[in-house]
Amino acid sequence: MHHVKRIRRIAAPVFATLALLGLVACGSDDDDTSAADTAATNVSSTAGSVTTAAPAADAIDVNGVLRPIADLSATTNAMTWDPIAMKTPATIMHTLVYDTLLRSQLDGSFEPGLAANATIVDPQTITIELNPGIEFSDGTPLDAAAVKFSLERNAGSENGQAFSADLQQLESVTVESPLKATIHLKAPIAGSFYTWLGRGETMIVSPTAVQSGVDINNKPVGAGPFLLESFTAESSVKLVKNPHYFQADQIKLAGVEYVHSNNPTTTINALRSGAADSADLVPISALSGLAGSDLETRSEPSDSIMLWGHTCKSRPPLDDVRVRRALNLGVDRDAINQAMFGGRSEPQWGFWKQDSGLLPESLVGSFARDVNRAKALLAEAGAENLELSASVTPGDSQTVSEIIQQQWAEIGVKLTLVPTQNILQDALGPSPKTDVYFFPLVRSGLDKVTRTLVEQNVGNVCGYANPELNRFVAQLQALSPTSPEAKEAWAGLQQVAVDDAANIFGVFGMASNAWSPRVGNVEFVPNFQGVPFLDIRDAYIVAD
């Protein structure tokens, strides 16, 4: 059973226009992001004030070691610990070693982390106030100078594999005092940049360790709740509790030992045998393998997983919006949901689920299946007896493509499936070999839009550019992600995407987790893609 997290929030993000500066909106016909769109966002706490209700002392194994499952292949980040050397964005295990300035929550809000307070001052300025007394594992202070060193080092690496492109908009970091730093940005994207305070883009490393030549790629020096003890390629990563962590009294685990698995079968076997205690990103199709065991599971639809079709919108016949709308009307989303997820997920009418508060009610059912209307649009566009091709990869891509192939046949569209092993060349990028590619995009927040529908992003098929959509993206990059203005901008953005049939909207995917009853205080936090992962900071091992 999923538990409700018992955390006392000191301050949630709030929005306020900068009226004191006279920056009040005077009209609605300005296409540029105005200063009135600025979010004065603030997350704050006093040192150590974020607390979790403690279980009875005799319920916790003080020597308990949690064994989560992770893919520890040599090609993954499990073998890379210096933020600027990582080949993909930082994982949960990296944040256990470094911690984060803020801590992302599943509802889109943030809790204080290494930073006691983070405030968006204006669209190009963020201030950070650190908790006092924090030290790196080498005993040196984590202060504002360390924040400046690390953020500028991360941005200077130009590591596009590990860091968001937004990091390149960092202009400088000013040290205001030992515990206060100000981030200055080149562009008005403070709202977007704010979210990176809870991710690997802003992980803080020890300047002393780097400058003295310590190989932090193999011996990381961070200020997180755990220390790296050892790692073995495709076998294990072992972490031990950091006794000098500034919130060490809140960490109930003696250590964490990651167990390697890169396929559902070995994951289920490891859980059933007791070799592992927990697993995240478990394919819903694999959960049946846990039937009859004492393992607990959690499976919920996630709007950070979008199973949809990416199309080349600049090449005939998909350059005609009537064709794209017809294809959307030819999709039976309820049937896909039923076939793939047992009806437990929901159709995708925009970029957010219906209970998110960010999907306008007017968009619900916007592309509900209508075979007659789809045929009429195709006829109007002169596209009867249409033939299209779709790249497919094993797994969900293959399954949903086969379902849609049958559904589109009913509106007079022949879809040929083309297996591929080179997604960037065959399905994405400026010149794909096929017309459409159905797959589950896993991204959170604004990433799911910019990754696929904004120019100069690898997932943007055929260089799609929509000025109106880009205008809403720019607004959201400047706004507090939890502000009323952001909600309004999301509504406008989704309306534009639906009106232009920017992609083939499908269904949201399912996020599934599994864990042993020996794990206590089971709560979840989002990884860098917004998918729920076990919150290791709060977990403990139940005493025998």
C-alpha positions as CSV (number, residue, x, y, z in Angstrom):
1,M,0.0,0.0,0.0
2,H,1.3,3.5,-0.8
3,H,1.8,5.7,2.2
4,V,1.4,9.4,2.5
5,K,4.7,11.2,3.1
6,R,4.9,12.7,6.6
7,I,7.0,15.8,6.0
8,R,6.3,19.2,7.5
9,R,6.6,21.8,4.8
10,I,8.2,25.0,5.8
11,A,7.2,26.9,2.6
12,A,5.9,25.8,-0.7
13,P,6.7,27.7,-3.9
14,V,4.5,30.8,-4.2
15,F,4.0,33.3,-7.0
16,A,3.9,37.1,-6.9
17,T,4.3,39.7,-9.6
18,L,6.9,42.3,-8.8
19,A,4.4,45.1,-8.2
20,L,6.8,47.0,-5.9
21,L,9.0,47.5,-8.9
22,G,6.1,48.7,-11.0
23,L,6.2,45.7,-13.2
24,V,2.5,45.2,-13.7
25,A,1.1,43.8,-17.0
26,C,-0.7,46.4,-19.0
27,G,-2.0,44.3,-21.9
28,S,-2.3,40.9,-23.4
29,D,-1.1,41.4,-27.0
30,D,2.7,41.5,-26.2
31,D,4.3,38.4,-27.6
32,D,7.4,38.9,-25.5
33,T,7.8,37.5,-21.9
34,S,7.4,40.6,-19.7
35,A,8.8,41.3,-16.3
36,A,5.3,40.9,-15.0
37,D,5.6,37.2,-15.9
38,T,8.4,36.8,-13.3
39,A,8.0,34.3,-10.5
40,A,9.1,35.4,-7.1
41,T,9.4,31.8,-6.0
42,N,10.7,30.8,-2.6
43,V,11.5,27.5,-0.9
44,S,12.9,27.9,2.5
45,S,13.7,26.2,5.8
46,T,15.9,26.4,8.8
47,A,18.8,24.0,8.9
48,G,17.6,20.4,9.5
49,S,14.0,21.5,9.8
50,V,12.5,19.1,7.2
51,T,11.6,16.2,9.3
52,T,10.0,12.8,8.9
53,A,8.0,11.2,11.7
54,A,10.3,8.6,13.2
55,P,9.2,5.0,13.6
56,A,9.7,3.3,16.9
57,A,13.5,2.8,17.6
58,D,13.2,-0.9,17.9
59,A,11.5,-1.2,14.5
60,I,14.7,0.0,12.7
61,D,17.7,-2.2,11.9
62,V,20.5,0.3,12.6
63,N,22.8,-1.8,10.6
64,G,20.3,-2.2,7.7
65,V,21.6,-2.0,4.2
66,L,19.1,-1.4,1.4
67,R,19.6,-3.3,-1.9
68,P,17.8,-1.6,-4.8
69,I,18.0,-2.8,-8.4
70,A,19.7,-0.7,-11.1
71,D,21.3,-1.1,-14.4
72,L,25.0,-1.1,-13.6
73,S,26.3,-1.8,-17.1
74,A,29.8,-0.3,-17.7
75,T,28.3,2.0,-20.3
76,T,26.0,3.7,-17.9
77,N,26.5,6.4,-15.3
78,A,27.1,3.8,-12.6
79,M,30.8,3.9,-13.6
80,T,30.9,7.7,-13.7
81,W,30.9,10.0,-10.7
82,D,32.2,13.4,-11.7
83,P,29.2,15.4,-12.9
84,I,31.0,16.8,-15.9
85,A,32.1,13.4,-17.1
86,M,28.7,11.7,-17.0
87,K,27.3,10.4,-20.2
88,T,23.6,10.7,-19.2
89,P,21.9,12.8,-16.6
90,A,22.6,12.0,-12.9
91,T,20.7,9.2,-11.3
92,I,19.3,8.8,-7.9
93,M,22.5,7.1,-6.7
94,H,24.5,10.1,-7.7
95,T,22.3,12.5,-5.7
96,L,22.8,10.2,-2.7
97,V,26.5,11.0,-2.8
98,Y,26.2,14.7,-3.7
99,D,22.7,15.6,-2.5
100,T,20.9,18.5,-4.3
101,L,20.3,22.1,-3.6
102,L,16.6,21.5,-3.6
103,R,14.7,18.2,-3.5
104,S,12.1,17.6,-6.2
105,Q,8.7,16.1,-5.1
106,L,6.2,14.1,-7.2
107,D,3.6,16.9,-7.1
108,G,6.1,19.3,-8.8
109,S,7.0,21.2,-5.7
110,F,10.4,21.4,-4.0
111,E,11.7,20.8,-0.5
112,P,14.8,22.5,0.9
113,G,18.0,20.5,0.4
114,L,21.6,21.7,0.8
115,A,19.9,25.1,0.2
116,A,17.7,26.4,3.0
117,N,16.2,29.0,0.7
118,A,16.1,29.5,-3.1
119,T,14.3,32.5,-4.6
120,I,13.5,33.6,-8.2
121,V,14.1,37.3,-8.0
122,D,13.4,38.1,-11.6
123,P,13.5,36.2,-14.9
124,Q,17.3,36.2,-15.0
125,T,18.2,36.0,-11.3
126,I,18.0,33.3,-8.6
127,T,19.4,33.6,-5.1
128,I,20.4,30.6,-3.0
129,E,20.9,30.6,0.7
130,L,22.7,27.5,2.0
131,N,22.1,25.6,5.3
132,P,25.0,26.4,7.7
133,G,27.6,23.9,8.8
134,I,27.6,21.7,5.7
135,E,30.9,19.9,4.9
136,F,32.0,17.8,2.0
137,S,33.3,14.4,2.8
138,D,36.8,15.7,2.7
139,G,36.0,18.0,5.6
140,T,36.0,21.3,3.6
141,P,33.0,23.6,3.8
142,L,30.2,23.6,1.3
143,D,29.7,27.3,1.0
144,A,28.7,29.9,-1.7
145,A,32.1,29.7,-3.2
146,A,31.7,26.0,-3.7
147,V,28.3,26.6,-5.4
148,K,29.9,29.2,-7.7
149,F,32.8,26.8,-8.5
150,S,30.6,23.8,-9.3
151,L,27.9,25.6,-11.3
152,E,30.4,27.4,-13.4
153,R,32.4,24.2,-13.8
154,N,29.3,22.3,-14.9
155,A,28.3,24.9,-17.4
156,G,31.8,25.3,-18.7
157,S,32.0,21.6,-19.5
158,E,29.3,22.0,-22.2
159,N,28.4,18.4,-21.4
160,G,25.1,18.2,-23.4
161,Q,24.8,14.5,-22.6
162,A,24.4,15.0,-18.9
163,F,23.1,18.5,-18.6
164,S,20.1,20.4,-20.0
165,A,20.9,22.9,-22.7
166,D,19.5,25.6,-20.3
167,L,22.7,25.2,-18.3
168,Q,24.5,27.1,-21.1
169,Q,22.4,30.1,-20.2
170,L,24.3,30.5,-16.9
171,E,26.2,33.8,-17.1
172,S,27.8,33.8,-13.7
173,V,27.4,33.1,-10.0
174,T,28.1,35.9,-7.5
175,V,29.2,35.1,-3.9
176,E,27.2,37.5,-1.7
177,S,28.3,35.9,1.6
178,P,29.6,32.6,2.8
179,L,26.1,31.1,2.7
180,K,24.5,33.2,-0.1
181,A,25.0,33.0,-3.9
182,T,23.3,34.7,-6.7
183,I,22.8,33.0,-10.1
184,H,22.8,35.3,-13.1
185,L,21.3,34.0,-16.4
186,K,21.9,35.2,-20.0
187,A,18.2,34.7,-20.9
188,P,14.9,35.0,-19.0
189,I,14.6,31.3,-18.0
190,A,14.7,31.5,-14.3
191,G,11.6,29.4,-13.9
192,S,13.1,26.6,-16.0
193,F,16.5,26.9,-14.4
194,Y,15.0,26.7,-10.9
195,T,14.0,23.1,-11.6
196,W,17.7,22.2,-12.2
197,L,18.4,23.0,-8.5
198,G,16.9,19.6,-7.8
199,R,18.9,17.8,-10.5
200,G,22.5,16.9,-11.5
201,E,23.0,20.1,-13.4
202,T,23.7,21.9,-10.1
203,M,25.4,19.1,-8.1
204,I,28.1,20.6,-5.9
205,V,31.6,19.0,-5.8
206,S,34.5,19.9,-3.5
207,P,36.6,22.6,-5.1
208,T,39.5,21.6,-2.9
209,A,39.3,18.0,-4.2
210,V,39.2,19.0,-7.8
211,Q,41.9,21.6,-7.5
212,S,44.2,19.2,-5.7
213,G,43.9,16.6,-8.4
214,V,41.6,14.1,-6.7
215,D,40.1,11.7,-9.2
216,I,36.5,12.5,-8.3
217,N,35.3,10.4,-11.2
218,N,36.3,7.3,-9.2
219,K,36.5,8.9,-5.7
220,P,33.7,11.4,-5.6
221,V,33.8,14.1,-2.9
222,G,30.3,15.4,-2.2
223,A,28.2,16.4,0.7
224,G,25.4,13.9,0.4
225,P,23.9,11.4,2.9
226,F,26.1,8.5,1.6
227,L,29.7,7.9,0.6
228,L,30.9,5.7,-2.3
229,E,32.6,2.7,-0.8
230,S,33.1,0.6,-4.0
231,F,31.7,-0.2,-7.4
232,T,32.2,-3.1,-9.7
233,A,31.2,-3.0,-13.4
234,E,27.9,-4.8,-14.0
235,S,27.8,-6.1,-10.5
236,S,27.4,-3.6,-7.6
237,V,27.7,-0.1,-6.3
238,K,28.1,0.1,-2.5
239,L,27.4,3.2,-0.5
240,V,27.9,3.7,3.2
241,K,26.2,6.3,5.4
242,N,28.1,9.6,5.7
243,P,28.4,10.2,9.4
244,H,29.2,13.9,8.8
245,Y,26.1,14.6,6.6
246,F,24.3,17.7,7.9
247,Q,21.1,15.7,8.3
248,A,22.7,12.4,9.3
249,D,20.1,11.9,12.1
250,Q,17.4,11.6,9.5
251,I,19.2,8.8,7.6
252,K,18.1,5.4,8.9
253,L,20.1,3.2,6.6
254,A,23.7,2.1,7.3
255,G,24.3,1.7,3.6
256,V,22.9,1.1,0.1
257,E,24.1,-1.7,-2.2
258,Y,22.8,-1.6,-5.7
259,V,22.2,-4.9,-7.4
260,H,22.7,-5.1,-11.2
261,S,19.9,-6.0,-13.6
262,N,19.2,-4.8,-17.1
263,N,16.1,-6.9,-18.0
264,P,12.7,-7.6,-16.4
265,T,13.4,-11.3,-15.9
266,T,16.5,-10.9,-13.7
267,T,14.8,-8.0,-11.9
268,I,11.8,-10.2,-10.9
269,N,14.1,-13.1,-10.0
270,A,16.2,-10.9,-7.8
271,L,13.2,-9.6,-6.0
272,R,11.6,-13.0,-5.5
273,S,14.8,-14.6,-4.3
274,G,15.5,-11.8,-1.8
275,A,18.7,-10.8,-3.5
276,A,17.2,-7.3,-3.9
277,D,14.9,-5.3,-1.8
278,S,13.3,-2.9,-4.3
279,A,13.0,-2.0,-8.0
280,D,11.9,1.1,-9.9
281,L,10.8,1.4,-13.5
282,V,9.4,-2.2,-13.4
283,P,7.6,-2.9,-16.7
284,I,3.9,-3.4,-15.9
285,S,4.0,-6.6,-18.0
286,A,6.5,-8.0,-15.5
287,L,4.5,-7.4,-12.4
288,S,2.6,-10.6,-12.8
289,G,5.9,-12.4,-12.0
290,L,5.6,-11.2,-8.4
291,A,2.2,-12.8,-7.9
292,G,2.1,-15.1,-4.9
293,S,5.1,-13.4,-3.2
294,D,5.0,-11.1,-0.2
295,L,6.4,-8.2,-2.3
296,E,4.4,-5.0,-2.5
297,T,3.9,-3.0,-5.7
298,R,2.8,0.4,-6.8
299,S,1.6,1.1,-10.3
300,E,0.2,4.4,-11.4
301,P,-0.2,6.3,-14.7
302,S,2.5,9.0,-15.1
303,D,2.3,12.0,-17.3
304,S,6.1,11.9,-17.4
305,I,5.7,8.8,-19.7
306,M,4.0,9.7,-22.9
307,L,3.4,6.8,-25.4
308,W,2.8,8.8,-28.5
309,G,3.8,9.3,-32.2
310,H,6.4,11.7,-33.4
311,T,5.8,12.9,-37.0
312,C,7.7,14.7,-39.7
313,K,5.4,17.8,-40.1
314,S,7.3,19.5,-42.9
315,R,7.1,16.7,-45.4
316,P,4.0,15.7,-47.4
317,P,1.5,14.4,-46.6
318,L,2.0,15.2,-42.9
319,D,2.7,18.9,-43.6
320,D,-1.1,19.2,-44.0
321,V,-2.7,19.7,-40.6
322,R,-5.9,18.0,-41.8
323,V,-4.0,14.8,-42.3
324,R,-2.4,15.0,-38.9
325,R,-5.8,15.6,-37.3
326,A,-7.3,12.7,-39.2
327,L,-4.5,10.4,-37.9
328,N,-5.2,11.6,-34.4
329,L,-9.0,10.9,-34.8
330,G,-8.1,7.5,-36.1
331,V,-6.5,6.4,-32.8
332,D,-8.6,4.5,-30.3
333,R,-6.8,5.5,-27.1
334,D,-9.1,3.5,-24.8
335,A,-8.4,0.4,-26.7
336,I,-4.6,1.0,-26.5
337,N,-5.0,1.6,-22.7
338,Q,-6.9,-1.6,-22.3
339,A,-4.6,-3.7,-24.4
340,M,-1.3,-2.4,-22.9
341,F,-2.2,-1.4,-19.4
342,G,-5.4,-3.2,-18.5
343,G,-7.3,0.1,-18.6
344,R,-5.4,1.5,-15.7
345,S,-3.8,4.4,-17.5
346,E,-5.6,7.2,-19.4
347,P,-5.7,8.8,-22.9
348,Q,-3.4,11.7,-23.6
349,W,-5.3,14.8,-24.4
350,G,-2.4,17.1,-23.9
351,F,0.9,17.0,-21.9
352,W,-0.7,16.4,-18.5
353,K,-3.1,14.0,-16.9
354,Q,-6.6,15.1,-16.0
355,D,-5.9,15.2,-12.3
356,S,-2.8,17.3,-12.6
357,G,-4.5,20.6,-12.6
358,L,-2.7,21.6,-15.7
359,L,-4.9,20.1,-18.4
360,P,-7.7,22.4,-19.5
361,E,-11.1,20.6,-19.3
362,S,-11.8,21.9,-22.8
363,L,-9.1,19.6,-24.2
364,V,-10.5,16.4,-22.7
365,G,-11.7,14.2,-25.5
366,S,-10.3,16.6,-28.1
367,F,-9.2,13.8,-30.4
368,A,-11.7,11.1,-29.4
369,R,-11.9,8.5,-32.1
370,D,-14.1,9.4,-35.0
371,V,-13.6,7.2,-38.0
372,N,-16.1,9.1,-40.3
373,R,-14.6,12.5,-39.4
374,A,-11.0,11.1,-40.0
375,K,-12.0,9.8,-43.4
376,A,-13.6,13.1,-44.3
377,L,-10.5,15.1,-43.4
378,L,-8.3,12.8,-45.4
379,A,-10.6,13.2,-48.4
380,E,-10.6,17.0,-48.0
381,A,-6.8,16.9,-48.0
382,G,-6.7,14.6,-51.1
383,A,-5.0,11.9,-49.0
384,E,-7.3,8.9,-49.5
385,N,-5.6,5.5,-49.5
386,L,-2.7,7.0,-47.7
387,E,0.4,5.0,-47.2
388,L,2.8,5.8,-44.3
389,S,5.8,4.2,-42.6
390,A,6.6,3.9,-38.9
391,S,10.0,3.1,-37.3
392,V,9.6,0.5,-34.5
393,T,11.8,-0.7,-31.7
394,P,11.2,-3.7,-29.4
395,G,8.8,-3.3,-26.5
396,D,6.1,-0.7,-26.1
397,S,7.0,0.9,-29.5
398,Q,6.4,-2.4,-31.3
399,T,3.2,-3.1,-29.4
400,V,1.5,0.3,-29.8
401,S,2.6,0.5,-33.5
402,E,0.9,-2.8,-34.3
403,I,-2.3,-1.7,-32.5
404,I,-2.4,1.7,-34.4
405,Q,-1.6,-0.1,-37.7
406,Q,-4.9,-2.0,-37.3
407,Q,-6.8,1.1,-36.2
408,W,-5.6,3.3,-39.0
409,A,-6.5,0.6,-41.6
410,E,-10.1,1.4,-40.7
411,I,-9.7,5.0,-41.8
412,G,-8.0,4.0,-45.1
413,V,-4.4,4.5,-44.0
414,K,-1.8,1.7,-44.6
415,L,1.0,1.8,-42.1
416,T,4.1,-0.2,-42.8
417,L,6.2,-1.0,-39.8
418,V,10.0,-0.7,-40.2
419,P,12.2,-2.2,-37.5
420,T,15.2,0.0,-36.6
421,Q,18.3,-0.1,-34.5
422,N,19.3,3.5,-35.2
423,I,16.6,5.8,-33.8
424,L,18.4,9.1,-34.4
425,Q,19.0,8.3,-38.1
426,D,15.8,6.5,-39.0
427,A,13.1,8.1,-36.8
428,L,14.2,11.4,-35.3
429,G,16.3,14.4,-36.2
430,P,16.1,16.6,-39.3
431,S,15.7,13.8,-42.0
432,P,14.0,10.7,-40.7
433,K,13.6,7.7,-43.0
434,T,10.0,7.1,-41.9
435,D,6.9,9.2,-41.3
436,V,6.2,8.4,-37.7
437,Y,7.7,6.8,-34.6
438,F,5.6,5.6,-31.7
439,F,7.5,5.2,-28.4
440,P,7.3,6.1,-24.7
441,L,9.0,9.5,-24.2
442,V,10.1,9.7,-20.6
443,R,10.5,13.4,-19.6
444,S,9.1,15.7,-17.0
445,G,7.8,19.3,-17.0
446,L,8.7,21.5,-19.9
447,D,11.3,19.0,-21.0
448,K,8.6,16.9,-22.7
449,V,7.7,19.8,-24.9
450,T,11.2,21.3,-25.6
451,R,12.7,17.8,-26.2
452,T,10.3,17.1,-29.1
453,L,8.7,20.3,-30.4
454,V,11.3,23.0,-30.1
455,E,14.1,23.7,-32.7
456,Q,17.6,22.4,-32.2
457,N,16.6,19.5,-29.9
458,V,17.5,16.0,-30.9
459,G,13.9,14.7,-30.5
460,N,12.4,17.4,-32.8
461,V,11.5,15.6,-36.0
462,C,12.2,17.5,-39.3
463,G,12.9,20.8,-37.5
464,Y,9.3,21.6,-36.5
465,A,8.9,25.2,-35.5
466,N,5.7,26.8,-34.2
467,P,6.1,30.5,-33.2
468,E,3.0,30.5,-31.0
469,L,4.1,27.3,-29.2
470,N,7.6,28.8,-28.8
471,R,6.0,31.9,-27.2
472,F,4.3,29.8,-24.5
473,V,7.6,27.9,-23.9
474,A,9.4,31.1,-23.4
475,Q,6.8,32.2,-20.9
476,L,7.1,28.9,-19.0
477,Q,10.8,29.1,-18.9
478,A,10.6,32.4,-17.0
479,L,7.7,31.6,-14.7
480,S,7.6,29.7,-11.4
481,P,6.5,26.2,-12.3
482,T,3.8,26.3,-9.6
483,S,2.4,29.8,-10.3
484,P,-1.2,30.5,-11.6
485,E,0.5,32.2,-14.6
486,A,2.3,29.0,-15.4
487,K,-1.0,27.1,-15.4
488,E,-2.4,29.6,-17.8
489,A,0.6,29.3,-20.1
490,W,0.4,25.5,-20.0
491,A,-3.3,25.8,-21.1
492,G,-2.3,27.9,-24.0
493,L,0.6,25.7,-25.0
494,Q,-1.5,22.6,-25.0
495,Q,-4.2,24.2,-27.1
496,V,-1.7,25.2,-29.7
497,A,-0.2,21.7,-29.8
498,V,-3.7,20.1,-30.2
499,D,-4.9,22.6,-32.8
500,D,-1.8,21.9,-34.8
501,A,-1.9,18.2,-34.2
502,A,1.8,18.6,-33.3
503,N,2.2,14.8,-32.7
504,I,-0.1,11.7,-32.6
505,F,-1.4,11.9,-29.1
506,G,-1.6,8.4,-27.5
507,V,-1.8,7.3,-23.9
508,F,0.2,7.9,-20.7
509,G,2.5,5.1,-19.6
510,M,2.5,3.4,-16.2
511,A,5.2,3.9,-13.6
512,S,5.6,0.8,-11.5
513,N,7.7,0.0,-8.4
514,A,8.2,-3.1,-6.2
515,W,9.6,-3.6,-2.8
516,S,10.1,-6.1,0.0
517,P,8.2,-5.9,3.3
518,R,11.6,-5.6,5.0
519,V,11.7,-2.0,3.6
520,G,10.1,0.6,6.0
521,N,8.7,4.1,5.3
522,V,8.2,3.5,1.6
523,E,7.9,6.9,-0.1
524,F,8.7,8.0,-3.6
525,V,10.5,11.0,-5.3
526,P,10.9,11.7,-9.0
527,N,14.1,10.9,-10.8
528,F,15.5,13.4,-13.4
529,Q,12.8,12.2,-15.8
530,G,9.9,12.7,-13.3
531,V,9.4,9.0,-12.8
532,P,8.8,7.8,-9.2
533,F,11.7,6.2,-7.5
534,L,12.0,4.9,-3.9
535,D,13.0,7.7,-1.6
536,I,16.2,6.1,-0.1
537,R,16.8,9.1,2.2
538,D,13.6,8.2,4.1
539,A,13.6,4.4,3.9
540,Y,14.9,2.0,6.5
541,I,15.3,-1.8,7.0
542,V,12.8,-3.3,9.4
543,A,14.4,-5.0,12.4
544,D,13.9,-8.8,12.6
